[in-house]
Amino acid sequence: MRNGRIALLDHDALLAGDAAGAVARVARDSGPYWYRGWMVPSARYAELEAALGARGCALLTDARLTGAPMNSRGGTRSSPPSLRAASGTP
């Protein structure tokens, strides 16, 4: 990835309902992000979107369109939870 940032979130905190704690290490006003990681329930995903918004960051992967990313075989992909800044090339 060029010219972008990666921010880690606490996936366990997010699933436990602590979205603010989950994004505590994301720098305030650090730009829009794509979420890339394990599937989370829609309600938790919406909480992630709101928690990032409270830190001045937008989530470009819309909470209303959540679901597990699919791989070419129709299964779900797994990857470590991370946020990618939208300014870079994935």
N, C-alpha and C positions, 0 to 999 in steps of 0.2 A: 504494500500500500504506500502510495506517495502522498506527501502533503496532508496527512490526516493524523488523527489521534485515536488511540484506543483507550477506553476507560473500563475498568472492571467494576462489576456490581456483585453484591452478595446475594447469590441465588437462594440460599437457605433463608435469609432474612425476607426476601421477596415472597417466597412461598409461605412463610410464617405470618405474612400480613404486615410486615414492617418495610414498606416501600421506601420511606425516607431513609431508613438505615441502610437499605440495599444500595442506594445511590450516594451514600455519604462521601465516597471517594471520587465522585464525578465532579470536576471543577465547575464552579458556577459560571454561567454565561459562556460555556466552552463550545457552543454551537449545536447544530442539529446532529442527531445520531440515528443510525440504523441499529436495531437490536438483532444480535445473532447469538443464538444459544438454544438451550433446552426449551421445549414447549412449556408454557405456563398456562394455567387456566385464564380464561378471558377476563375475569374480574381482577386477577392479580396483574395482568398485562395492562389493564386500564389504570390500575394504581401506579404501576411503573411509569406510564405516560404522564400521569398527574404529578408524581414526585419529581420527574425530570423537569416538567414545566415549572414547578416551584423553585427549581434551581436555575431557571432561565435557559433551559435546554429543550429543544423540540425532539420528539421521537417520530422519525419519518416512517417507521413501520407502524401503521395505524392500529390502535387497539381494537377497532371495530372489525378488522380483517384478520384477526389472529388465527393461528393454527400451526401445526408443526410443518416446518419446511420439508418439502418432499424431495427425495432423491430420484434418480432416473429409474429406479426399480419400483417406485411407488411406496417405499418405506420412508420413515422419518430419518433425517440426518441428526447426528449428535455432534455437538462441539462445545467447548467450554463457554460459559456465559461471558459475553463481552459486549461492549458497545463500540461501534465504529463511527468516527466522525464523518459526516457527509462530504467533507471537502476533499477526501482522498479517493483514489481508485482502489477498489477492493482487490 
